[in-house]
Every structure is written in C-alpha cells, then in structure tokens.
Amino acid sequence: MADLNPLVDRLGAHDTHFETPHGLDEPGHVSTAWDLALLAGEVLEDPVLSEIVATPAIEIEGPKGTIALENRNVLLEGYRGTIGVKTGYTLLAGNVLVAAAERDDRTLISVALRSVDAAADSRLLLDYGFERLSRTVLVRADQPVGDLVMDPGGAATVVAGRTSRGSSTEVSIRFVPDEGLDAGIEVGDRVGSILVEDGGTVVDTVPAVAAEEVESSRQPWVTDLLGGIIEAGHRIGQAVGLI
C-alpha cells in the first residue's frame, strides 16, 4: 500500500498519506479537503471510474444471481448536474462527501468533512461555487498570447494552458517567459507564465505552453506579446516586450 503514497504526492496531494487500502481510521492515515478534491479530479479524468461514480444504481450478475447496487451519493438524483464522486464515514472523519457537478461546461468539486449532513453541505458549497463561477472568460485555453522567437532555432506560437475566468471587465495580459529556454521546445512544453492583471494586481497566473516545435537554439532573444485589454467582447490590444 505504501507504493500509493508517491503517486498521490506526484498528483499534488502532499498532505495525504495512506496506511491502509480501505481508508478506515489508522494512525498516520491522513488527508485534507484540498487533497481529496485533487484525487477526485483524477478519478473524473478516467473514463471507467468516472462512469462508475456517476451511476446512481445498477444490477450486476453474481454467482448467486442478480445483485442490486445503489450509490449512497444522494446528489446523483437530487442535485442537477451531479457526476460523482464518493461518500464515506469513519469515527474520526465523520460524514464525508466528495461531490462533483457539471453545468455549462464547468465542473466543480466540493468536499464536506465531519459533517452532520454532508449532502446538504455539498449542495451549499456547489451552489456557492456555481454562483461565483458565473464569470467572464479572461483567457481561454489554447488562446494564442504571442510568439516565442528563438535565435536561431525559429519561433513558436505561445498559447494559454488553461481557461481563466474572473469578474473583471477589463484586464491586461503579460507573458513572462521562463529563464533558460536554450533547449529544443516541443508542442505542449511550458515556456512561461501568463499574468492576468487588473489594475496592476495579478488576479490569475496561467501556464503558457508552446503550440509549435522549435529546434534547439542558444537562447530566446525577443518575445512578441499579445496583451493589452480584454473586455467582455474579448477585444485584445497589442504590446511588445523584450527579454
């Protein structure tokens, strides 16, 4: 079972440690709401597991006939958009529900621990999240933000690694390349960060990734930035920055 611990650590669940495979209370067996949300996200990425946790009830054939299985996650049939994930109870953790719901192409994960009514708490958390996330797209995943020019290897279009949302109606975008980009760059490689700023305050930091391959070169010497102003209509101004 100890072999699972390096895996969860690589997923970013640094405050989780498994002592047993069943998850019951055991000295040294710990996790956090944040880590459980990270692990739930990984479950939802797996086609088989995501189908299992989204199934309210099913009948399967066993050696002694048909077995009826019912998912204890009552949100699956009682909260719009619910797609999982896991209920639980131990004496120390209390009632637990790691819930996930999807609406309008947005997926939220909530974690209720030591709860009197984990389903009710999860509804409140998800309602709060969907209300807060009904926000403007500031930067869309795969949106071009500039060109990274290498000397003499060539150039690569740089795109946003994920979507950024916020309540701001006007923001500026600043691409900050990583230092030491002197090796060959492949598609999907992270080449820096995109700073989303509102009035000079950074409201989000988005990974900047290469959309094209660039041959090995000595060093980057100039970056053309697509930045400036993004408004509700996603109008983009231009700026130029030097490394």
C-alpha positions in Angstrom: 0.0 0.0 0.0 2.9 2.3 0.6 3.5 2.4 -3.1 0.4 4.6 -3.5 2.0 7.4 -1.5 4.5 8.5 -4.1 1.6 8.5 -6.6 -0.6 10.8 -4.6 2.4 13.1 -3.9 3.0 13.4 -7.7 -0.6 14.4 -8.1 0.0 17.3 -5.7 -1.8 15.7 -2.7 1.2 16.4 -0.4 -0.8 16.3 2.8 -2.2 12.8 2.2 -0.7 9.5 3.5 -2.3 6.1 3.2 -1.6 3.5 5.8 -4.4 1.0 4.7 -6.1 0.2 1.4 -9.6 0.5 3.0 -9.3 4.0 4.3 -10.6 3.3 7.8 -9.1 5.2 10.8 -5.5 4.3 11.3 -2.6 6.3 13.0 -0.7 8.1 10.2 -3.6 7.7 7.7 -4.4 11.3 6.8 -5.8 13.6 4.1 -7.2 17.0 3.6 -10.2 18.5 1.8 -7.9 20.0 -0.8 -6.1 16.7 -1.5 -9.4 14.8 -1.7 -10.6 17.3 -4.3 -7.4 16.7 -6.3 -7.8 12.9 -6.2 -11.5 13.3 -7.2 -10.3 15.3 -10.2 -8.1 12.4 -11.3 -11.0 9.9 -10.9 -13.2 12.1 -13.1 -10.5 12.0 -15.8 -10.6 8.2 -16.0 -13.4 7.0 -18.3 -14.2 3.9 -16.4 -14.0 5.4 -12.9 -16.0 8.5 -13.9 -18.8 6.2 -15.2 -18.9 4.2 -12.0 -19.1 7.2 -9.7 -21.8 8.8 -11.8 -24.1 5.7 -11.7 -27.0 6.0 -9.2 -27.9 2.3 -9.3 -27.1 -0.8 -11.2 -27.8 -4.5 -11.3 -24.9 -6.9 -11.9 -24.9 -10.7 -12.3 -23.2 -12.5 -9.4 -22.5 -16.2 -8.7 -25.8 -16.5 -6.9 -27.9 -14.3 -9.2 -28.6 -10.7 -9.8 -27.2 -8.2 -7.3 -28.7 -4.7 -7.0 -26.2 -2.0 -6.1 -27.2 1.5 -5.0 -24.9 4.5 -4.9 -25.1 6.3 -1.5 -24.4 9.7 -3.1 -28.0 11.1 -3.0 -26.9 14.1 -5.0 -26.7 11.9 -8.1 -30.5 12.0 -8.3 -31.1 15.1 -6.2 -28.8 17.8 -7.5 -28.7 19.0 -11.1 -25.5 18.1 -12.9 -24.0 15.8 -10.3 -21.4 13.4 -11.7 -19.9 11.9 -8.6 -17.9 11.2 -6.6 -17.6 9.4 -3.2 -19.3 9.1 0.2 -17.7 7.9 3.3 -17.7 7.7 7.1 -15.2 7.0 9.8 -15.3 7.9 13.5 -12.6 10.5 13.1 -13.6 11.9 9.7 -17.3 11.8 10.4 -19.7 12.0 7.5 -17.8 12.7 4.3 -18.9 13.5 0.8 -16.6 14.4 -2.1 -19.1 15.7 -4.7 -18.8 16.9 -8.3 -21.3 18.6 -10.6 -21.1 19.8 -14.1 -23.1 22.7 -15.6 -22.4 24.8 -18.7 -19.1 23.1 -19.5 -17.9 23.8 -15.9 -17.1 21.1 -13.4 -16.9 21.8 -9.7 -15.7 19.6 -6.9 -16.7 20.1 -3.2 -15.5 18.3 -0.1 -17.5 18.1 3.1 -15.7 16.6 6.2 -17.0 15.9 9.7 -20.5 17.0 8.5 -23.8 16.4 10.2 -25.5 16.4 6.7 -22.8 16.0 4.1 -25.3 16.1 1.2 -26.8 19.4 2.4 -23.4 20.9 2.9 -22.3 19.8 -0.5 -25.3 21.4 -2.1 -24.5 24.7 -0.4 -20.8 24.5 -1.5 -21.7 23.7 -5.1 -24.4 26.4 -5.2 -21.8 28.9 -4.0 -19.2 27.7 -6.5 -21.6 27.9 -9.5 -22.7 31.4 -8.4 -19.1 32.6 -8.1 -18.0 31.0 -11.3 -20.7 32.6 -13.5 -17.9 34.9 -14.6 -16.3 36.3 -17.7 -13.7 34.3 -19.6 -10.5 36.4 -19.3 -8.2 34.0 -21.2 -9.4 30.9 -23.0 -7.5 27.6 -23.1 -5.4 27.4 -26.3 -5.8 31.1 -26.9 -2.6 32.5 -28.6 -0.9 35.0 -26.5 2.2 35.7 -28.5 5.3 34.2 -30.3 8.4 33.0 -28.7 11.3 33.7 -31.1 14.5 31.7 -30.6 17.9 32.5 -32.1 18.5 30.8 -34.4 16.0 27.9 -33.9 12.9 29.6 -35.1 9.7 30.7 -33.5 6.8 29.1 -31.6 3.3 30.4 -31.0 2.5 30.5 -27.3 -0.9 29.7 -26.0 -2.7 29.6 -22.7 -2.5 26.3 -20.9 -6.0 26.7 -19.3 -9.0 28.9 -19.2 -9.0 31.8 -16.7 -12.3 33.3 -15.5 -12.9 36.4 -13.4 -15.3 39.2 -12.6 -13.1 41.9 -14.1 -14.5 43.6 -17.2 -11.0 44.9 -18.3 -7.7 43.1 -17.7 -4.2 43.2 -19.1 -2.2 40.1 -20.1 1.5 39.8 -19.7 3.5 36.8 -20.9 6.6 36.1 -18.8 8.9 33.5 -20.4 10.8 31.0 -18.3 14.5 31.6 -17.9 17.0 29.2 -19.6 14.9 28.3 -22.6 18.0 27.2 -24.6 17.0 23.6 -25.5 14.6 22.3 -28.1 11.0 23.0 -27.4 8.2 20.5 -28.2 4.5 21.1 -28.6 2.9 21.3 -25.2 6.0 22.3 -23.3 5.6 25.0 -20.7 7.6 28.0 -21.7 6.5 30.6 -19.1 3.5 32.2 -17.4 0.7 34.4 -18.4 0.0 37.0 -15.8 -3.6 38.2 -15.9 -3.7 41.6 -14.2 -6.4 44.0 -13.1 -5.2 47.5 -12.4 -1.6 46.2 -11.8 -2.8 43.4 -9.5 -2.3 39.8 -10.6 -5.6 38.1 -10.4 -4.5 34.8 -12.0 -1.4 33.1 -13.3 -1.9 30.8 -16.3 0.7 28.4 -17.7 2.0 29.4 -21.1 2.7 26.5 -23.5 4.2 26.1 -26.9 1.8 25.3 -29.7 4.7 24.6 -32.1 8.0 22.8 -32.1 11.2 24.8 -32.0 14.7 23.3 -32.7 17.4 23.6 -30.2 19.0 27.0 -30.0 21.2 29.2 -27.9 18.8 31.5 -26.1 15.5 33.3 -26.6 16.0 36.9 -27.6 12.6 38.5 -28.1 9.0 37.8 -27.3 6.1 39.4 -29.2 3.3 39.8 -26.8 -0.4 39.8 -27.5 -1.6 41.5 -24.4 -3.4 44.7 -23.6 -7.0 44.9 -22.9 -9.6 42.1 -22.8 -13.1 43.3 -22.3 -16.4 41.4 -22.2 -16.2 41.1 -26.0 -12.7 39.8 -25.7 -11.0 42.7 -27.6 -7.3 42.2 -27.5 -4.8 45.0 -27.8 -1.1 44.6 -28.5 2.1 45.2 -26.7 5.8 44.3 -27.3 8.2 43.1 -24.7 11.9 42.2 -24.7 13.6 39.6 -22.6 
